Amino acid sequence: MYIVDAEKGDLLWKASGNTGDDADLVVADMKFSIPSSPKAIDLDGDGVTDVIYVGDLGGQVFRIDLDKKAVANAGIAKRVRLIAKVGQTESATLANQRRFYEPPAVATFKDSAGQLFATVAMGSGYRSRPLNAITDERFYTFFDKDVVKPNLMAMADADLQAVITTSDLAVLDLNSTTIQDEGVDTTKKGWFIDYPEAGEKSLASGFIFSSRLVFSTYSPVQSVTSNCSPVKGQTNLYTVCMPYGKLCATTKTDPSFTGYKKSNTMAGLGGEPQLMLIKKDDGTLGYTVLTGTTLDAGIFSDLDPNSAKLVPSKKWREKSSKD
Ligand SMILES: [Ca+2]
């Protein structure tokens, strides 16, 4: 993990799992590749990144705590903390060799006691082998109760939340009407969904907006008609109410969804769902989720974008050489 000066390119800080790398921080748990983009989070909205989350190919998730008061480059990050492990460092079986290729969606919520915590939501998926059905891929939401603490910089590592493993998590059973109505056990440190289809996996990041988590999966359904026809697969779309995994009211009444899931939104790989604010034919605005080539207006149909005024209307054109 490198932090460099964006203007000059100078190396400012480095963390590595290898003691021979002359790193500012040697992190023994950093022993797998990290193809994912790091997810930089500005928790207090002051324009300065506070923490970075990133997963690796060993099914581990790290949080890098940045120290904005650091006086020397070596102190830019206070620590690189392993916050969860749900892959081969927890269990070495082939089914458990989960890999994180995509950055998480992160948001903060309050629990019933009014305590802030962060949700770190990300799915596993063997991107190098999209047809693989041996790994038991999952979508996770980890609860990070440390990141919101005002004294995070001063805390001793021994006082931080223990590394989350599978037994710390609730299972979000997609078919449980109790969970659909009430959510998972709130005393757990998060939850996961076991993807129901063979080979179903995450190949894109999701997003969290208005307490709703939206993410897509790729399912390599074999619709082979002859020996030479390609495996096309399909994209599924999920919507989960945060933070405890209830079924959202709009999803419940949307006939295109069965529970949390809309199956086969498009053939092939749809990629990352994106939230769009679009003008409808009647001139009103509406939130729509774009996944690949498909639009989904139902998920945020209860929101009034005209009163939210989140996105000012703008017009633009490209300058030509005649300008
Ligand atoms: Ca900040």
Residues whose N, C-alpha, C, O or C-beta is under 5 A from the ligand:
A	BS01	CA	D42 L43 D44 G45 D46 G47 V48 T49 D50
